[in-house]
Amino acid sequence: MQQLANRLAMQHFVNAYMQETDKGHFLNQNQQNPQQQAFSQGLTLLSIPIHAIQAQCYFPLSYVSRVGRHRLADLPQIIIHGQIKTLSPVSIVGLLLEELVSESAVPLDASSLVEKWIQSRDALQQFLQNREHEFDDLVKAGQSFIETEQALILGHSMHPAPKSRTGFVHEDWLKFSPENKGLTQMHYWLVHQEYIAEGSATHECISKELKTALQWYLSESDLNLLRTHTQYKLLPLHPWQARYLQSKPWFERLKQTGQLIDLGLRGWQFAPTTSIRTLASFNAPWMLKPSLSVMITNSIRVNLAKECHRGELTHRLWHSEFGQNILKQCPSLKAVNDPAWMALKIDDEVVNESICIFRDQPFHPQQQVTCIASLCQDHPTKPLNRFNALFAKIAKANHETDYSVIAFDWFSRFLEVSLQPLMYVYHRHGMAFESHQQNVLLELENHFPKNLWLRDNQGFYYIEEFATEILAALPELKEKAFAVGPKDFVDERFSYYFFGNTLFGIINAIGATGYIAEEILLEHLKVFLQDQLQQYPDSTLLQGLLFNDTLPYKGNLLTRLHELDELIAPVEHQSVYVQLPNPLFISQKDVSYA
């Protein structure tokens, strides 16, 4: 399992490294010398230099992608002065990062990212061992929402350390990780209302709703405590966070004065989802998104006040007459709202580390709702992904033997239920979303795309130039939720998140089935975008996607190397963006109406 974890962790790292630095080049079999051919066994080699030791790394690729995510067949061969040398995976990662450090105009230290790569690799190895008997289930056709959330064993395919979680120790990895099918109850404090802040987009106080819903799970002594403390409210916390916050000076002060009563674990059993801190249960009335002071991939996951306001306002927007009309125009577009929140309040200041956001829970166990990241994920040991299983089911149900027809039809339907309505709300109402693979949920019916569900209000944007009607109705979106951005900025984010991340990820995964070439799907996408451009001829977003020879991509490796925290930094400086060749590029003269 160690060898498998090393290869998969190296695959994540190398894909991110090559995409963000453009340092590698491909060698087809007829471009390889006899030594390289003996190693590659007929496969394409990815060649990446390490100048510091005058070495060349040759990575054998079992799948070469047009849109960036390649499959590594094995760990690399290292050649120094014509001789094969053995270097550990950690050494290779460290040396490749030092190449970037030595070239940087600003001081950088690669040690933190090397440490996170090791942590991510070791976590991946544990997850693979714990789920080895379920590898085939990870790519089976039929899966519930929670199953797909807990199926993402390998993680973000273009991130150098997708399983890094700084702050988790020992049993935390088992209890609080979706990859281990963790289950946990929430930890509750009973707190005097003077020290509680809360908000809700509905008429009912969320603290009152929570107390009503939770009472069926409480003991008689708990219920007596609630009856004798009528001025107190229940505050839910992630168990890891409750342990962490006990070290704060205010905790002991509130406890000693009787303003805070520590109840411990109570209520529903929640399953951690792909974001780790967002917890779901088919039995609970909400999903819960508590603050978690753990650095997960690029950020410490602490909720902020602006996200609470954004959640309330977005819920109000979708449930207004205006929002309902949008959804009628776009019946395949759905939103998972974050309508309420609660937090501790000390000296009239909300303690961000205690914020718990209440999220809609609209799904039932039989519903086929899948996280797109796990939909696109490879089988850990076989050249398969979930599309292989979906297409096989469709073929059987429809007596279709040509899998390329099924693959093309599936992708066409996905564009109809996702891209078409997203373009409508973008251009007609100025709404955009950070619709990356983990934030986008796809509901399937008969194994085909039916609805697109958008979640996580951190990534909801409103475009200054287009969203005039929405901003007139809800000015707080700019003043309190900080969710409004200029068109150029939103164009960049949306083109990366939905196209570079989600759509290209789906094209890659469908192409990896072997049933249809990525190039055919890219050509179909180009035609689809040209049709959209006829509807929205002034769209700078669509013009950029079609006529710019490069597209902006978020560099997860460079963002991490520069040690940027995406939740805290100003939005323009949260991440490092790079320009990459645009696989959708066409010449304007080839478009008659451009």
LUMMI-514073 format. One record per atom (N, C-alpha, C, O): z, x, y. Coordinates in steps of 0.1 Angstrom, whole numbers, plus 5000, padded with zeros to 4 digits. Atoms other than C-alpha are relative to their C-alpha. Example, Ala and Ser with C-alpha at 12.3 -4.5 7.8 and 13.67 -1.06 7.14 Angstrom:
500050094988 507851234955 500050095012 500750195012 500049914989 507151374989 500849925011 500949975022 
This chain:
500050084988 500050005000 500050095013 499550055023 500049914989 500650305023 498650045004 498250045016 501349964997 497050405020 499249895007 498549915016 500650114994 495850055028 500549985015 499749955024 499550014987 498150035058 499550105010 499250085021 500649894992 496950375071 498649975004 498249985015 501450034997 493350265068 499849895010 499149895020 500150124991 493849925085 500550035014 499949995024 499449964987 496050075113 499050095007 498950085019 501049914994 493450345118 498749925005 498249955015 501250094997 490650075119 500349945014 499449945023 499750064987 492449895148 499950105011 499350085021 499949904989 493050215167 498650055003 498250065015 501449944998 489450355162 499149905007 498349945016 500950104993 487750025172 500449995015 499549995023 499650004986 489850015204 499550135007 499050125019 500349874994 489350385211 498550025003 498150055014 501549984998 485550385206 499549905011 498749945019 500550094990 485050065226 500450035014 499650025023 499549974986 487150175256 499650135005 499650155018 500349874995 486150535258 498550044998 498050145004 501449975003 482550535244 499850144995 498850204999 500049865005 483250865227 499350024987 498850134984 500649995013 481850795193 498549975000 497949915009 501450045002 478250775180 499849984985 500550044977 500350035014 476750645147 499050104994 498150145001 500949925007 475050845121 499549924988 500349904978 500650065012 472750655097 499950104989 499950224991 500149915012 472250795062 498950115003 499150234999 501149904998 468950965073 500350105011 499550195013 499649904989 470751135102 501150094995 501550185003 498949925005 473451285080 499550124992 498550124985 500349885008 473451635066 500649984986 501349894983 499650025014 474151685028 501549994999 502049914991 498550015001 477951735034 500449865004 501349804998 499750134995 478051415054 499649894990 500349794988 500550105009 475951225029 500949994987 501249884982 499150005012 478251335000 501349925003 501949854995 498850084996 481251185020 499749855002 500549774998 500350144996 479550865033 499649914988 499849794989 500450085012 478150754999 499049895005 499149785000 501050104996 475250575017 500549925012 499749845017 499550084989 477450425045 499750075013 499550195014 500049954986 477050465083 501250085003 502350034999 498849934996 479350725097 500249995016 499249995023 499750004986 481050695131 500650145003 501650184996 499649864997 481451045146 500750005013 500249965023 499249994987 484251105172 500550155001 501150204991 499549874999 484951455185 501550025004 502049935011 498749964994 488351625191 499850145005 499950244997 500449874994 487551905215 501150104999 500950224998 498949904999 491052055216 500150094987 500550204989 500049925012 490652175180 498650024995 498450064983 501449995003 486852185180 499749944986 499150004978 500250075012 486751925153 499249885002 499049835013 500750135000 484651625144 500649914990 500849954978 499550105009 486051315128 498849914995 498149865004 501150095006 483651115105 500749884993 501449904983 499450125006 484750755098 498949934992 497949894999 501050085007 482750575070 500249855003 501349805002 499950154996 481950215080 499349924990 498249944986 500550095009 481549945055 499349885007 498549815001 500650104992 480449705083 499850055014 500850095020 500249964986 478849795116 499749885008 498849805005 500150124992 479149535143 499250025013 499250135019 500850004987 476849455173 501049985011 500750025023 499050044990 479949335192 501350075000 502250045007 498949914998 482449605185 501050024989 501650134988 498949985010 484749545155 499350044987 498749964980 500649955012 483649765127 501150014989 502350014991 499049995011 485249785092 499950144995 498950204992 499949875006 486450125080 500149994985 500949924980 500050005014 485750195044 501150094995 501650084983 499049905005 488250485042 500550085013 500050065024 499549914989 490250735063 498950115003 498150134994 501149914996 488150995081 500050134993 501050184987 500149865004 486851335071 500050085012 499450055022 499949914989 487751615095 499350134997 499650194987 500849875002 485351905099 500350095012 500150055024 499749904990 486452215118 499250134996 499450184985 500949895003 483852495120 499449994986 499350094979 500750025012 482052345091 500849984987 500349964976 499050015011 485152335069 500749865000 501149815011 499350125001 486752015056 501550035001 502050114994 498649984998 490351995068 500849874998 500249765000 499250125003 493151755059 501049995012 501950075014 499050044990 495051595088 500649874997 499949784992 499450135002 497551315086 499549895010 499049935021 500450114991 496650975102 500750015014 500149995024 499249994987 499451025128 499450125008 499350115021 500649884993 497951375137 498749965007 498450005018 501450044994 494451225142 500249915012 499549935022 499750094989 495850945164 500550085012 500050065023 499449924989 497851195185 499050095006 498950105019 501049914994 494951435189 498949925008 498549975018 500950084993 492551155199 500549965013 499849955023 499450044987 494951035225 500250125010 500050105022 499949884991 495551385238 498650035007 498650095018 501349994993 491751395245 500049925013 499549975023 500050094988 492251105269 501050055011 500750055023 499049954991 495351255284 499550125008 499750145020 500549874994 493651595291 498949975010 498750045020 501150034991 490751415309 500449915011 499749895021 499650094990 492851185330 500350065013 500850175014 499849964987 493051215367 501549985004 502050045014 498650034997 496651075367 500850054988 500350054976 499249955011 499551215346 500249894990 500749784993 499850105011 499751035312 500850074989 500850204988 499249955011 502051075282 499649924988 499949804988 500450085012 500650975248 501149974990 500949894981 498950015011 503950995229 500449864998 500749824987 499550145002 504950635236 499049924992 499449844983 501050075008 501650505222 499950054986 499749974977 500049955014 501750735192 501249944992 501149904981 498850065006 505250605185 499849854997 500249804986 500350145003 504050245188 499049984989 499149894981 501050015011 501050315165 500850024986 500549954977 499249975012 503550455139 500849874996 500849834985 499250125002 505850155143 499149884995 499549814986 500950105004 502849915140 499550024986 499449924978 500549965014 501550095109 501049974990 500749924979 499050025010 504850085092 500449854998 500649814987 499750155001 505449715100 498949944992 499149854984 501150055008 501949645087 500250024985 499949944977 499849975014 502749815055 501149914993 500949874982 498950095005 505949605051 499449864998 499649794988 500650135001 503949285058 499149994988 499149894981 501049995011 501249385033 500849994986 500449924977 499250005012 503949445006 500649874997 500649814986 499350135001 505749125013 499149884997 499549784991 501050115002 502548905012 498950044990 497949964989 501149955009 500549094986 499549894990 498349884988 500450105009 500648804962 499349885006 498849794999 500650114993 499248574989 498750045007 498249975016 501249954992 496248785001 498949905000 498349875010 501150105000 493748524989 500349885008 499449825013 499750124992 495648245005 499850025015 499649925022 500149974986 495348415039 498649965005 498449935017 501450044997 491548335038 499549874993 498349854993 500550125006 491548005020 499649905010 500049915022 500650094990 489647725036 501049905007 501049895019 499150104995 492447465040 501350065003 502050114995 498749954995 495447565061 500549925011 499849875019 499450084989 497947385083 500250095012 500050215011 499849924988 498647495118 501050124998 500750235001 499049905002 501847685108 499550104990 499850224992 500549905010 500147845078 499150105007 499150225005 500949904993 497447995101 500750095010 500450205011 499249924991 500048105126 500750124993 500950224998 499249905008 501848295098 499050084991 499550164983 500949935008 498648425082 499450135007 498750215001 500649894993 497848685109 500750134997 501450195005 499449885005 498948985089 499550125007 500350215011 500549874995 496649245104 500150005015 500250115021 499850004986 496849135140 498750025008 497650025003 501149994990 494649185171 499150124996 499550234995 500949905006 491549365158 499650115009 499050215005 500449904990 490949555190 501250065008 501150095020 498849954993 494449665198 500550124992 500550124979 499649885007 495750015189 501349994992 501550064982 498750025007 499249895178 500449855000 501449825007 499850154999 499049515172 501449954994 501849844997 498750045006 502349505152 501250075006 502350075000 498949934994 504549705176 501049905006 500549815013 499050094994 507849525185 501250095003 502150104994 498949914996 510249755204 501249915003 501249845013 498850084999 513649595200 500549944987 501649914985 499750065013 513449455165 500650124991 500150234991 499449905009 515749635140 500349934987 500649814986 499650045014 516349595102 499649864997 498449834996 500350145005 516549225093 499349925010 498749815007 500750074990 515049115126 498549984996 497949884998 501450005004 511649205112 499749894989 498749824990 500250105011 512148975082 500249865006 499449775003 499750144996 513748675100 499149955011 498949835012 500650054988 511748665132 498550035000 497850015011 501449975000 508248775121 499249904993 499549864982 500850105007 505548525113 499350064987 499149994977 500649945012 503948775089 500850004988 500350014977 499150015011 506948755067 500449864997 501349834989 499750145001 506948375069 501449975003 502149904997 498650024995 510248395088 500349865004 499449795008 499550134995 512248085095 501450035007 502250115002 498849984993 515048065120 500449875007 499549795012 499550104991 517247805137 500150065014 500250185016 499649954986 517847825175 501550025001 502349964994 498649974997 521047965188 500449915013 499749925023 499750094988 522847715212 501350045007 502350075000 498850004992 525247755240 500249875007 499349805011 499650124993 527147455254 500550055014 501650125015 499849944987 527147535292 500349895010 499649795010 499850104989 528647355322 498849995008 498150085011 501250034993 525947185341 499850085013 498750095018 500149924988 526747385372 499250134998 498650195007 500749885003 525247685354 498749984993 498250074986 501350035006 522147515341 498949965010 499249885019 501250044993 518747495357 499049944990 498949994979 501050065009 516047265342 498949935009 499249905020 501150074993 512747105351 499249934989 499149974978 500850085009 510546845335 498949935007 499149885018 501150074994 507146695342 500149854997 499449775003 499750145003 508446365327 501249955008 501950035014 498950064993 511046125341 501350044994 502450045000 498749975008 513646225314 500450145002 499550235001 499549865000 515846535318 499850054986 500249994976 500249945013 514946775290 501450024993 501450024981 498749985006 518646845285 500549884993 501249894982 499550125006 519346485278 499149974987 499749934977 500850025012 516346455254 500450104989 500450054977 499649905010 517446775236 501349954993 501449964981 498750045006 521046645231 499849884991 500449874980 500350125009 519646305217 499450044987 499850004977 500849965012 517246475193 500950094991 500750084979 499249905008 519746745181 501249944993 501749994984 498850055005 522646515175 500049974985 501149984978 500150035014 521346425140 500250134991 500450124979 499849875007 521746795130 501350065003 501650174998 498749944997 525246845143 501149954992 501149844986 498850045008 528546845125 500949905009 500749885021 499150094993 531346595134 500850085011 501050025022 499349924990 533246875152 499150035012 499650035024 500949984989 530146955173 499849885008 499849885020 500150134993 529746585182 501249975008 501149925019 498850014992 533346575193 500050085012 500450045023 500149914989 532746875214 499149955011 499449965023 500950064990 529846705231 500649885007 500449855019 499350124994 531946385236 501150045010 501349975020 498949964991 534746575253 499550095011 500350125021 500649924989 532446795274 498849935006 497649985004 501150084995 530346535291 499250075012 498150035015 500649934989 529546775320 499250124996 498850215004 500649885006 528047035297 498649964994 498449854990 501450025005 524447085285 499750114989 500350224990 500349915010 523047245254 498850095004 497850045008 501049914996 520947555261 499550084987 500350154981 500549935011 518647685233 499550145003 498950165013 500449864998 518048055229 499550054986 499950014976 500549935012 516148275204 501350074995 502050135003 498849935005 518848415181 500150155004 501250205006 500149864996 517748775189 500550015015 501350095018 499750004986 518048685226 501549975003 502150035011 498550044999 521548525222 500850124998 501850155005 499349885003 522748845206 499950105012 500950175016 500349914989 521149055234 500849965013 501350055019 499450044988 522548845262 501550015000 502250005011 498549995001 526148865249 500550135007 501750145009 499649884994 526249215264 500149995015 500550095022 500050024986 525749085299 501449975006 502149904999 498750024994 528849085322 500449855002 501549815000 499850154997 528448715331 500449934987 501049824988 499850075012 528548615294 501549994997 502149884995 498650005003 532148715288 500849925011 501849865008 499350074989 533248575322 499949854998 500949785000 500250145002 531748235315 500749954988 501249844987 499350035012 533148235280 501549995002 502249904997 498650004998 536648325291 500549885009 501649835007 499650114991 536648055318 499749864994 499949765000 500350125007 535447795293 498749935005 498549825002 501250064995 532147735312 498950014990 497849954991 501149985010 530147855281 500750004986 501650084984 499450015013 530947765245 498850044990 497849984990 501049945009 528947965219 500049924987 500949944978 500050085012 527947715191 499350074989 499750044977 500749935011 525747955171 498749934996 498149855004 501350055005 522747855150 500249854996 501149814990 499950155003 522047475148 498649955000 497650015004 501250084998 519247225143 498950044990 499150094979 501249985008 515747255130 499750144996 500250245002 500549875004 514247545110 498750025006 497749945004 501349974993 511547695132 499350124993 499950214988 500949895004 508647915121 499550085012 498950025021 500649924989 507748205144 498449994999 497950004988 501550015000 504048175154 499450145004 500250235005 500649874997 501548445163 500550085012 500550205012 499549934989 503148515196 501450064998 502050125007 498749965005 506448595177 501149915006 501949854999 498850084994 508748415203 499849855000 500749785000 500250155000 507048075203 500249954985 499750004976 499550055013 508647875174 499549864998 499649785007 500650135003 507147575157 500649944987 501050014978 499650085011 508347305133 499349875000 499249805010 500650135001 506646995120 501149895002 500749775003 498950104999 510046825121 500649985014 501349885017 499450004987 511046905157 499149935010 497949935008 500850074991 509846705187 499250105009 498250055015 500749904992 508747025205 499850134992 500550164983 500049855003 507647385199 500950055012 501050005022 499249944990 510047615218 499550145002 499150224993 500549874996 509047925237 501150075009 501150065021 498949934993 512248115246 499750145004 498850204999 500249864997 512448445264 500550094989 501450054981 499649905010 512648745241 499850145006 498650185009 500149874993 513449085256 499650114991 500250214990 500649905010 511349265230 498650035005 497949955010 501449964996 508249465239 499149984988 499150054978 500950045011 505649295217 498650045006 498149995016 501249934996 502349495220 500150055014 500850165016 500149944986 501849535258 501149965009 501250015020 499150064990 504749335273 501449974994 501549934983 498750065003 508449245273 499949855002 499549815013 500450144999 508248875266 501149925006 501749844999 499050084993 510548725292 499249905009 498349935016 500650104992 509648395307 500350015015 501350075019 499849994986 509248375345 499949865006 499349765001 499950134994 509948085369 498649945003 498449825002 501350054997 506248065379 499349934988 498549844989 500550055012 505347995343 500649864997 499949774992 499450135001 507847705342 499349905009 499049795005 500650094991 506347555373 498649974996 498149854997 501450025004 502847605360 499949904988 499049824988 500050095011 503747425328 500249865004 499549775000 499750144995 505147125346 498849945007 498349835005 501250054992 502147105370 498849974991 498149884994 501250025008 499547145343 500249874992 499249804989 499750135007 501246865323 499749885009 499049785005 500350114991 501146645353 498549985003 498049875004 501450004997 497546735360 499349934988 498549844991 500750065012 496346645324 500449854998 499549784993 499650145002 498346325324 499749915013 500049795012 500450084988 497146215359 498749934997 498049964987 501350075002 494145975363 498950105001 497950094993 501049904999 492146275374 499850084987 498750104983 500149935013 493046475343 499549924989 498849974980 500550095011 492446185320 498549985001 497949974990 501450014999 489046145334 499250124996 498250114989 500649875005 488246515327 500049994985 498950034979 500050005015 489346475291 499149894994 498649914983 501050105004 487246155288 498650065000 497750044991 501349944999 484246365299 499850114989 498750144985 500049885010 485246645274 500949964988 502050014987 499150055011 486546465243 500450104990 501450084983 499649895010 486646785222 501050105006 501450194999 499149904994 488846965247 501449945001 501649835005 498650045001 492646935242 500950105006 500650225005 499049914994 495647085259 501449994993 501849884990 498749995005 498947195243 500950035012 500950145017 499349984988 501247145273 501450054999 502050054988 498649955000 504547305283 500749925011 500949975022 499550094989 506147015302 501450025005 501749965016 498649994995 509747125305 500650134997 500050214989 499349875002 512147415306 501549995003 501949895010 498649994997 515847505307 500450155001 499750234995 499649864999 517647815317 501550015005 502049915010 498749974994 521047965327 499850035015 498850095019 500149984986 521747975364 501350075005 502450015003 498849924996 524148245378 499950025015 498850075020 500149984985 524948245416 498749945005 498150005014 501250074995 522147995421 498750074997 497650035003 501249935004 519648235405 499749974986 500649994977 500450025014 517748145374 500050144993 499450234997 500049885008 518348405347 498749994991 498749924981 501350015007 514748465335 500250034985 499549964976 499849975014 515948615302 500649894992 500649904979 499450115007 517548285293 499149885000 499449774994 500950124998 514548055301 499549964986 499050054978 500650055012 513447835272 499049895004 499449795011 501050094997 510147655276 499849904989 499749944977 500250105011 509547325257 498549975000 497949935011 501550015002 505947295244 499849884992 500549844982 500550115008 504146995230 499950044985 499650164982 500249975014 504146975192 499149884995 499649794989 500950125004 501046745185 499550004986 498749914982 500649985013 500246865150 500849954988 502049954989 499350045013 501046735115 499550094989 498550154990 500449905010 500946935083 498749984993 498150084989 501350015006 497746785070 498850035009 497750055005 501049974990 495846855102 499550144998 500350244997 500649875002 493447145099 499850065014 498750065020 500149934987 494247335131 500350154998 501350184992 499949865003 493747705130 500050095013 499250065022 500049894990 494547995153 498750084998 498450124987 501349935002 491148165159 500250144996 499350204989 499849865004 492648515155 500150014985 499550104979 499849995014 493648435119 498749954993 498449994982 501350055006 490348245113 499050124999 498250124989 501049885000 488448575121 500550124993 499850214991 499449885007 490748805102 499450034986 499149934979 500549965013 489548995072 501149984989 502349994992 499149995012 491048965037 500550155000 499750245003 499549864999 493349285035 499350094991 499250214994 500649915009 491549425005 498649974995 498050054989 501450035005 488249244999 499149985013 499649945023 500950024989 485149225021 499749855003 498649815002 500150154998 485848855029 500849975012 501750045016 499150064990 487248645057 500049854997 499449804988 499850145003 488048275060 498749925001 498549814995 501350074999 484448185069 499350004987 498649904984 500650015014 483348275034 500549884993 499749814986 499450125007 485748005021 499549875006 499249784999 500550134994 484747745047 498649974997 498349864994 501450025003 481047795042 499849964986 498949884983 500150045014 481547765004 500349854998 499749784991 499650145000 483347435009 498949915005 498649805000 501050084994 480647305032 498749994991 498149894990 501250005009 477847415008 500249904989 499349834985 499750095012 479547224979 499949865005 499349774998 499950144995 480146915000 498649945004 498349825002 501350044994 476546905014 498950044991 497750024995 501149965009 474647034984 499050095007 497850085005 500849914993 473347315006 500150144994 501250194992 500049875007 472347644990 499850125010 500150235007 500349894991 471247835021 501250025010 501449945019 498849974992 474447985036 499750045014 500550025023 500349964986 472648115067 499849875008 500149875020 500150134993 471847755076 501449945004 501649905015 498650044997 475547665073 500650085011 501350025020 499449914990 476647965093 499549975014 500249965024 500650034987 474147885121 500549865005 500849855017 499650144996 475147515121 501450005005 501849945015 498649994996 478847595122 500250065014 500950015022 499949934987 478447835152 499449915011 500049905022 500550094990 476247575170 501049895004 501249865015 499050104997 478947315166 501250055008 501749995016 498949944993 481547555178 499750015015 500549985024 500550004986 479547605210 500149875007 500549855019 500050134995 479247235215 501549955003 501749885013 498650054998 483047165211 500850095009 501950055014 499249904992 484147475231 499350045013 499850005024 500649954988 481747635255 499549895009 499649915021 500550114992 480147315267 501049945009 500949935021 499050064991 483347145279 500750115009 501150085020 499349904991 484847475292 499150035012 499650065023 500949974988 481747535314 500049885009 500049905022 499950124991 482047175327 501250015009 501149995021 498850004992 485647205338 500150125009 500750125020 500049884992 485047555351 499249975013 499650005024 500950024988 482147455374 500249885008 500049885020 499850124993 482947105382 501449985006 501649925017 498650024995 486747135387 500750135002 501950125006 499349874997 487547505390 501150044991 502050114996 499049975010 489647525359 499550104990 498450094985 500349905010 489647835337 501250044992 502350014996 498949975009 491747965308 499850144994 498750184992 500049875008 492648295292 499949964985 500849974978 500250065013 491148155261 499650114990 498550114984 500249895010 491548465239 500349944986 500849834985 499950055013 491648435201 501449954996 501549854988 498650055004 495448385199 500449875008 501249795003 499750124992 495548125227 499249884996 499549775001 500950115003 492747915213 500249954986 500250034976 499950065013 493247675184 498849914998 498449845007 501250085004 490347515166 500449904989 500949934979 499850105010 490747185149 498749984992 497649964997 501250025008 488447145119 500049864993 501149814990 500150125008 487146835102 498850024991 497750054995 501049975011 485246865069 499550155002 498450184999 500249854999 485547245076 499150045012 498850155013 500849974988 483347215108 500949995012 501949915012 499350014988 484647255144 500049855005 499049795005 499950144995 485946925158 500650005015 500049945024 499449994987 488347005188 500550145003 500850214994 499549874995 489347305209 501449975007 501449895017 498650024994 493147315217 500350135008 500250245003 499749884991 494147545247 501550005001 502249905004 498549994998 497747675248 500450125008 499550215011 499449904992 499947895269 499650005014 498550055018 500450024986 500047815306 500150145007 499750145019 500149874993 500448195314 498550025004 498350095014 501449974998 496648195312 499249895006 498049885003 500850114993 495647885332 499750045014 500750075021 500449964986 493747965364 499349885006 498649805000 500850104992 492347745392 499350085010 499850175017 500949924991 489447885412 500049955014 499749835016 499950044986 489947875449 498849935005 498949825012 501250054995 486347805456 499649864994 498849795000 500450125007 485947515431 501049904998 500749784998 498950105004 489347355425 500649935012 501849905012 499550064988 489647195459 500749864998 501749835004 499450135003 490346845445 501350014993 502349944997 498749985008 493046965421 501050065010 502250025010 499149944991 494647185448 500549915011 501649925016 499550104990 494746905473 501049914994 502049875001 499150095007 496546685447 501350084996 502450024996 498949935005 498846965435 500150145007 499850245001 499949874993 499347235462 501050104994 500950224997 498949915006 502347375443 499350104990 499950204987 500649915009 499847535419 499850145006 499850244999 500249884993 499247795445 501450055006 501650175005 498849964994 502647795462 501150044991 501950134994 498949975009 504947795432 499650054987 500350134981 500449965013 502947845401 499150135000 498850194990 500849884998 500748135415 498950004989 498650104983 501050015010 497948005393 498649995006 497649964999 501250024994 495148015418 499450145003 500150235007 500649874998 492648305420 498649985006 498049885005 501450004995 489348395437 499050004989 499350044978 501050025011 486148325418 499650134993 499550144981 500449875006 485248695413 501050044989 500750094978 498949965010 488648765396 500049914988 500049964977 499950095011 488548455375 498750014991 498850004979 501349975007 484848525365 500350114990 499950104978 499849885008 485948865352 500949964988 500650004977 499150045011 488948725332 499449914990 499649934978 500550105010 487148435317 498950064992 498850034980 501149945008 484048635307 500650094989 500050104979 499449925011 486348875288 500749914990 500449924978 499250075009 488748635273 499249904991 499449904978 500750095008 486348365261 498850064993 498550034981 501249955005 483248565256 500350134992 500150144980 499849875006 484248925249 501050004989 500950074979 498950005010 487348835229 499749894989 499649924978 500150115010 486948485213 498649994994 498449994982 501350035006 483248425210 499450124992 498850104982 500549895007 482248775201 500850034987 500350084977 499249995012 485148775176 499549914989 499549954977 500550105010 483748465159 498650054995 498450044983 501349955004 480248615159 500250124990 499550134980 499749895009 481648935143 500449954987 500050004976 499550045012 483548745117 499049924991 498949944979 501050075007 480648515108 498950104995 498550094983 500949905004 478348815107 500550084988 499750124979 499449925011 480749005084 500049934986 500249994976 500250065013 480248735057 498850044993 498750034981 501249965006 476848875052 498949894999 497849914994 500950115002 475148535054 499049995012 497949945010 500950004988 473648575089 500350125009 501550165010 499849884991 473148865113 500649965013 500349855019 499450034986 475248885145 498949985010 499049905019 501150004990 471948935164 499549865001 499149815012 500650145000 470748575154 501049925008 500649835016 499050084993 474048425167 500050045015 500249955023 500149964986 473848635199 498849945007 498949895018 501250064994 470248515205 500349855003 499849795013 499750144998 471448155200 500949975012 500849885019 499150014989 474248205224 499350025014 499649955023 500849984988 471848345250 499249875004 499249835016 500750134998 469748025247 500949905006 500649825015 499050104996 472847815250 500450025015 500549935023 499649964986 473848005282 498949975010 499249935021 501150034991 470447965297 499949855003 499649815014 500050144998 470647595292 501149965010 501049875018 498950034991 474047595309 499650045015 500049985024 500449954987 472547795338 499049905007 499049895019 500950114994 469947515343 500949895006 500649835016 499150114994 472947275348 500850065012 501149985021 499249954989 474847515370 499350135006 499750245003 500949894996 472147735387 500650105009 500250215010 499349914990 474547885413 501150084993 501950155000 498849945007 477048005387 499950154999 499150214992 499949855001 478048365392 500550044987 500150154982 499549975013 479848355359 498850014990 498750114983 501250015010 476648255339 499050115004 498450174995 501049894996 474448495360 500550134995 499750224990 499449885004 476848775352 499950024985 499550134980 500150005014 476948695315 498650034995 498450104985 501449985005 473148695312 499350125007 498550185000 500949914992 471848935339 500750135003 500050235007 499449874998 474449215341 499950084988 500150024977 500249925012 473849495318 501350054994 501450114983 498749985006 477649545313 500949885002 500649805011 499050114998 480549305309 501450075000 501650174995 498649945000 484249365317 500849974987 500749854982 499250025011 486549415288 501450055003 501650155010 498649944999 490349455287 500250114990 499950104979 499749885008 491249795274 501450004995 502350055002 498650015005 494349735252 500550144998 501750175001 499549875003 494550105243 500350075014 501450135015 499849944987 494150225279 501249935008 501950005015 498950074994 496549955292 501350054995 502350075002 498849955007 499150075267 500250155004 501450195006 499949864997 498450445274 500550025015 501350115018 499550004986 499050375312 501349935001 501949935012 498650075000 502250185302 500149895010 501049895018 500050114991 501349875321 500649884993 500349864981 499550125005 503349555315 499349885006 499449865018 500950104995 501049265317 500749875006 500149795013 499350124995 503749005325 500750035013 501049935021 499249964988 505449195353 499150045012 499350015023 500949944989 502649375372 499249895007 499049785002 500950094993 500649205399 498849974992 498250064985 501150055009 497849005383 498850095000 498150114990 501249924999 495149235396 500250144993 499250214990 499749875006 496849545381 500849994987 501550084983 499250025013 498249405348 499450084989 500150124980 500749945011 495649565326 498950095005 498450095017 501249924998 492949835325 498849934995 498749904983 501350065005 489449685324 498950115000 498950205009 501249915001 486349875313 498849925000 498849814996 501350075001 482749795316 499250054987 499150174985 500749965013 480849785282 498649945000 498449845007 501350055000 477249725274 500049854996 500749814987 500050145002 476449355275 499049964989 497849974991 501050045010 474949225242 499349875003 498349834995 500750124996 473848905260 499050025010 498349935015 500849974988 471849085286 498549964998 497949994987 501450025000 468348955294 499550035014 500350035024 500549974987 466049035322 499749875008 499349775002 500150124993 465948785350 498549955000 498349835001 501450045000 462148785350 499649924987 498549854987 500250075013 462348645314 500549865001 500249784991 499550134999 464048335327 499249935011 499449975023 501050064990 461548105345 500749945011 500249935022 499450084989 464147915365 501150095007 501750045016 499049914994 466348215375 499750035014 500450105021 
